[in-house]
Amino acid sequence: MLRKHLPRRTILRGLGASIALPFLDAMTPAFGATARIGGPQLKQAPLRMAFTYVPNGISMDAWTPASGADFELSRILAPLAPYKDRLLLLSGLNHHNGFPLGDGAGDHARAAATFLTGVHPRKTSGADIAAGISVDQMAAARLSGKTRFGSIELACEDGRLVGNCDSGYSCAYSNSISWRTPSQPNPPEVNPRAVFERLFGESSEDPATMARRATYRRSILDFVMNDAKTMKVSLGPTDNRKLDEYLDGIREIERRIEQAEKEGNQIAPSMEHPDGVPVEFADHVKLMFDLMAVAFQTDSTRVATFMIGREGSTRTYREIGIPDAHHPLTHHRNDPELIEKVTRINCFHMQQYAYFLQKLGSIHEGDGTLLDNVMIVYGSGLSDGNQHDHANLPVLVAGGGAGSLKTGRHVQYKKDTPMANLLVSMLDRMGVQHGLPGDATGPLDRLSDLV
């Protein structure tokens, strides 16, 4: 009861580096995780939200299970079996503003642009782009000052933000789901090294400092280890274990980034390959998920977006025996062989997402895990990629929502229910005051016993 109390924003500092700490028992008063003792509820771990986007739609026949609490996971969802009780699968949601509405072709651009805005984007390939403010940025603005970063935007596929990428729509629409303003998309970061430096380097450090650290190849943790050793003396055994696990995890992420840089330098010069990006796609995805997890663990941010692929992606998946480009495969014209290849890609993506849930579930926080205190949406702005359909979107939410979600269910909504209503409900749970984004009509019902 007399242990040292640490502020939630405690960080370890060293030369040109700072490391935020995970949620420790010492950051709450004694018995803080469970006690009320005649007073107000003591502060719990914060709620975070993230959005994981997959491109080109999904094979809906292999995605959609039967409704109800006892639903069986479909083929694509099967990798999530260990986390079924932490899933909320939502069917029947649509983005009306993703449809042409008189603008003709360009469904891939509209799929990404509407995903978190609900707004029909202006059809232009010039500088006069216009969509809407995305809900992640609404939350980031509201949480400004509570975390080091309002949000982080990640991706595994680089893309342009100018020029024509989809039937007269600017590349900005296809390559970002996060919009700071209606005319300002947030370009996602694809290089794990850059993300790592952003999270753990001092915001004031200049290029010379970063270059010096890269030259000496010294671990960021080396700069703060003395501070960590001093702190460990005043912590209890549980917090010491958490701190050791956390620091080991940071070290492992850094080791994998350095290894990826070495592998990247061995690639033929004719290949475009950013330094720090692993050769294998699955390694790249998992590394970005690890970085997102540690950003949440340290409360460096509470809001994140992650595009596994840009909309309209033509990535090939030779690692699972599919040398065909993803986007053309989705125009399968009901060919069973092509549908099977698309489904295998969908399953492959889901396996990486399952890794992320496993990671979050392994991080202890308060009386539970980090997975209990997140809302992680997984989905696409298209359902059937062959038909370019924006109705009945494939959407699921994973995590406990800090107790605000009733999970382990498949909920079927009536036709044409706006997906923007889900976004409203998530903002409500984040404590964000807002108008109704896009075509939202109000909060989405049946997400919990409270709504």
N, C-alpha and C positions, 0 to 999 in steps of 0.2 A: 504493500500500500504506500510505502514511502519511496518507491523507486523514482528515479529522475524522469520528469515529464519533458518530452520533446515536442516542439511545434511540428505540425503536419508538413510544413514547407522546409524542414531541415534539409540542408544539402552538405555534401562533402566538397571541399574546395582544395585546389592545388594550382600549380603554375599553368595558367591558360585553360583550365578545365574545371567543371563543376558537375557533381553527380547527385541528383535527387535521390532520396531514399524511398523504399517501399513503405507501405502502411505497417507500422510496428505497434506492438502493445503499449510501448512507452509513449505513444502519441495520444493516448486517451488516459483519463484518470483511472485509478485502480477500480476494477469491476466495471469499467466503462462499457464493455461490450454488451452487458446484459441488464445493468441496473437502472432503475428509475429512482428508487429510494425517496419517494415523496416529492420529487422534483420533475423538471422537464426531461424528455428523452435525451440522453447524451448523444453527441455527434457520432455518426457511423461513417463507414467508408463512403466516398462519393459515388454517384451513379455516372457511368460513362455510356456513350453511344457511338456506334461505328456502322459504316455501310460498306459491304463488299459487293462489288459489281462484276458480273460476268457478261461477256458480249454475245451478240448474235442469237439471242433466245435460247431455249432449252427444249429438248424432246419431251413434250408435255405428257405423252402416254407413259413414259418411263419416270416421270416426276410425280404425278398426282396419285396419292393413295386415297383410300376411302376416308370419309369424314368420321369424326368421333374421337373420343379419348383413347379408344383401344385400336386406333388405326395402325395398320402394318406399314412400315417404311417401304417406299417404292425402291426400284433398282438404283436410281440416282441418289436417293436419300440414305441408302443402306449404310454408307460409311459413318453416318451420324448415330447409329444404333446405341453406342454407349452413352449418348447425351439426349436420348429421346425425351426424358423427363424434363429437359431444359429447352425444348423446342416448342415453338408456336408456329404452325404451318398455316398460312392464310391463302385461301383460294377465292376467286371472284373479283379481285381488285383490278382496276384498270387505270390507264392514263389517257383520258379522252383527248387531251392536248397533244398526245403523241401521234394521233391520226393526221392525215394530210390537211383536212379542213380547208381544201381548196388550193393547197400549195404543191400538190403533186408528189413526186418521188422525193426520198430523203428520210426514210423511216429510221435508219440507223442513227443519223444525227439527232433526230427528234427523240429517239429512245433514250439516249444518254442525257440530252439537255433537259428532258422533263423528269428524269428519275427522282431527283431531290428537289425540284422546283415546282413541278406540276404545271408549268407555263409553256405554252406553244412558242417555240423560238422563231424569231424573224428569219425568213429565208433570204440569206445573203452569203456571199463568199468574200465580202469586203470587210472593212473595218467597222461597219455599222451593226455589229452583232447585238442581239438583245434576247435575253431569256428571262430569268427571274432570280431572285436571291434564293439560294438553296438552304434547306433547313439546317444543315450542318453549320453554315455560316451564321444563321440566326442564333443558333445555340452558342457558337463561338463568341459572337458579339456580346451576348448576355453574360457569359462566363469570363469575360475579359478581366484580367487582374487576379483571378482566382488560381490560375495555372500559368506556367511559364509561356506556354504556347496556346493560343486560342483553339487551334486545330492543326492537324497534319494531314497532308494529302499524298498518298502513295500510289504507285502503279508498277506494273511489270512489263510495260510496253511503251516505248517512247513514241511520241507523235508530235506533229506540227500543230500550232495554234493559229496559223494563217493559211490562206489558200482555200481551194475548193476540195473537200474530201467526200462529199456525198450529194450528188445531183443538185449542185448549186448552194449547198449549205457549207458554211465555214468549217474548217477542221477543228476550230475551237469547240464546236458542239460535240463532236465525236470523241474528243480526247480528254474531256473533263466532265465530271459530274458535280463538282463543287464550284459555286458561283458566289463571289464576294459581293458583287453588285450585278444588276441585269446586263451590264456590258463588260464585266471583268471576271472571266473564269480564273480559277486557281489551277495553274499547271501542276500536275502531280509529279513527285520526285521518283525516279526509277532507280537511282543509284544508292544502294544501301550505305555506302561510305558517306555520302552527303547527308543522309538521314541521321546516321550515327553522330557525325560532327555537329549537326544542328541540335540534336538532343543533349549532347554532353560536352560541347565546347562552349566557352563563354561567348555570349552574344556580342561582346565588344571586341573580340579578338580580331586582329587584322590578318591579311593574307600572309604576311611574313611569319607570324606566329604559327599559323597552320602549316606553312611550308617547312618550318624548322622541325615541327613535331613529326611530319611525314618523313623528313630526311633521317631523323634518328630512329624512326620506327618504335618509339617508346609508347607503351600502352597508356591510355588516358588514366587507367586505374593506378598506374605507378605514381602519378602526381597526387593522388588523394589517399593513398594507402595509409600514410601516417595518421591522417585525420581519422580514418576508419578505425585504426588500432586504438586510438585514444578513446573514441566513442564506445568501443566494445567493452571497455572496462566497466562502464556505468550501466550496461544493459543486462537484462536477465538472460537465462539460457535459451528461451524460446526466441527472443529477439536476436540473439547472437546467431542462432541457426538460420533465421530468416535473412539476416544480413549476409552471412557467408554464402547462402544459396543465391542470393541476388547478385552479389559481386562475382561469383563464379559464372552466373548466367551472362553478365555483361562481358566478362572476359571471353566467353565462348563465342558470343556474337562478334566481337572484334576479331577473334582468331579466324572465324569463317569469312569475314569480309576481306581480311588480308590474304587468305587462301584464294578467294575469288579473284582478287586483283592479280595474283601471280598466274592463275589459270588464264585470265583474260589477256595477259601480256603474251601468252604463248599462242594465241589465235592469229591466223594469217592476217597481215595488215589490211588486206582488202575487205575484211569483215568489219562492219560497224558494231562495236561492242564497248559500251562504257566501262571504264575501270570500276571495279568493285562489284560488278554484276556476275553472279555465278554462271558457268557455262550451261548447267542443267536448269531448265525452267522450274522444276519442282523445288530445287534448292533456293532459287531466287524468291519464289512465292513464300516459302517457309521462313526465309530470312526476313522478309518484309513483315510477315505476321509476328515474328519474334520482336522486331523493333516496335510494332504497334503495342504488343503486350507489355513491353518494358516501359513504354511511354505512359500507358495506363497505370502500371504498377507504381510508378514514381509520382503519379499525379502531375506529370509534365504537361499533359493535356487530357481532356475528357471527351474530345470529339475527333473522329478520324474517318477518312474515306480511303478506299483501296480499290482500284480498278485492276482486276486480274488481267484484263486485256482491254484495249481501246475498242470502242464500238465499231463494227465492221472489220474486226481483226482478221488478218490472213495468216496468222501464226500456224505453223505446222507442228505436229506432235509425234515426231519420230520415236520419242522415248516410249511411246505406247503403241508403236507400229502403225502410225497414221501420218504418212508423208504429205497428205493433201492439205491444202489451205482451209482453215476453219470456215471462213465466210462462204466461199463457194459451196462447201459441203452442205450448209444449211439450206441452200436452194436445191433440195433433194428431189423435188417433184414426186414425192412419195415413193422413191426408190428404196426398198428395204435395206440394201447394202449401204447406201449413203446415210440413211437414218441411223443405222447401227454405229457408223463411225462418229456421227454427231453425239450419240448417246454415250459412247465411250469417252469422248472428250468431256462431256458433262460430268461423268462419274469421276474422271481424273481431277477436274476442278474441285469437286466435292470432297475428295480425299484430302486435298490441301486444306480446305476449310475445317475438316474434322481435326486436322493437326492443330489448328489454331484454338479450337474449343478445348482440346486436350491440354494445350499450353495454359490457357486461362484457368482451367480446372485444377491445375497443379500448383497454382500460386495461392498460398494461404493469405487470407485477409480478414481480420476480425474473427468472427465465429464461423466464417465460411471460406469461400474462395473468390478470386477475382471474377470467375464466371457468374457468381451470384449477383454481382454488382454492375453488370453490363447489359446493354441491349444491342445485339449485333445483327443487323439486317443482311441477308444474303439474297440476291436476286438479279433480275435483268429487266431492262426496259422493253423487251419483246418477249412474247410467249413463243408462238410458232414462228421461227425465223423464215420458214418457207413462205408463209403468208404475210409476214411483216405485221403481225397482230399485236396490238397494244392492250388487248383485253385479257382478262383472266391471267394476269402476270404471275410468273413463278416467284413467290416471295415467302421467306421464312424469317422469323426472329428467334435468335438464340440468346440464352442468358436469363437470369432471374429478375432483371430490372429492379434490383434492390427490394424485392418482394412485391413489386407492382404488377407483375405479369403472372397469369395462371397458365403455366406451360404444360407440355406433355399432351397437346391437343392439335387437331386439325379442324380449323373453323372455316366453313363455307359461307361466304357472303353472297347476297343477292347480286344479280347481274348489274354491271355498271357502277358498282360502289367505288368511289374515287380512292386510289392509293394515297392521294394527298391526305385523306383522313387518318391514315396510319401515321403519317408524318406529324400531323397535329397532335396525336396522342403521345408521340414520343417527345415532342417539345413540352407538352404539359408535364410529363414525368421528369423532365430536366429542369422544371421550374422556370421555363422561358415564356415570357409574355409575348404574344404574337397576334398578327391578324391571321386570316385563313390563306395559306399559300395555295397558289394555283386554283384548281377547281374544287378545293376542299369545301365540304358542307358542315364540318364539325368533327369532333373526335370519333375515332373508330370504336364501335361498341364491342363487347364480348372479349376484350383482351384480358380482363381480370374480373374478379368478383367485385371490384370496386367501381367498375364502369358499366 
